[in-house]
Structures are given as structure tokens and as C-alpha cells.
């Protein structure tokens, strides 16, 4: 029983870690080059808007904060 629980916990941790890594990778290859191509003022406004929009109840439930 304990070995099965440990195996499922390890598998779940691995899957969640992979999903988070995938999100970071997708952001770095999709969003960051676009921001880099824009002028500084536009990139700052865009990133500020992204940061304001991401802070919603779904985000807080997913991160376990707040």
C-alpha cells in the first residue's frame, strides 16, 4: 500500500513538474521573443498587462498562494 502511494505521488509530482516546465518553456519561446522585438515602452506596458491579467482566482488556486 505505501509503495503504491509513493509511486503515485512520485508520478504526480513528475507530471506537475513537467507541466510547469512546459509552461515556462512555451513562455520563453513564444512571448519573450515578441516582447524583445518591441520597443522598451511597449514591452513594459505589455508585460505589466500580462502580470495584471494573470492574477486571477484560477492563478491563485493553481499556485496555492494568497
N, C-alpha and C positions, 0 to 999 in steps of 0.2 A: 504494500500500500504506500509506504513512504517513498519507495523508489519510483513508483509511478507518479506520485505527486511531484517529486523532484524533477522527473523527466519532463512532465507537462509544464512545470514552472520554467524550466530552462528553455524549453521550446517557445513558450510565450514571450519570455524575455528576449530571446534571439529574434523573434518575429517583430516585436515592437522596436527593438534597436535598429533592425534593418529598415523598417518603415521610416523611422526618424532620419536615418542616414540618407534614405532616398529623397525625402523632402528637402533636406539640406543640399543634396547634390542637384536636384532639379532647380532649386532657387539659384544656386551658384552658376548654372549653365544657361538658365532662361532669363532670370530677372536682372542679375548683376551686369551682364554684358549690355543690356538695354540701358540701364542706368549709367553705365560707363560711357556709352555713346552720346548721352545727352549732356548739355552744358550743366555746370555745377548747380545753378539756381533751380533748374528744372528737376534735376536728380534729387536735390534736397527736398523739394516740395513733394515729389513722387514718393520718396521713402517715408516722409512724415505722414503722408496719406495712408500708405500701407500700414505703418505702425499704429495709426489710429483705428483703422478698419479691422485689424486682426484682433484687437482687444474687445472680444465679444464673449457672451456666456459659453459658447461652444469651445472657444480657445481656452477659457479658464478651466472648464471641466477637463479638457484634454491635458492640461499641464498640471492640474492638481494644486494650483495656487489661488490666492486671493480669497 
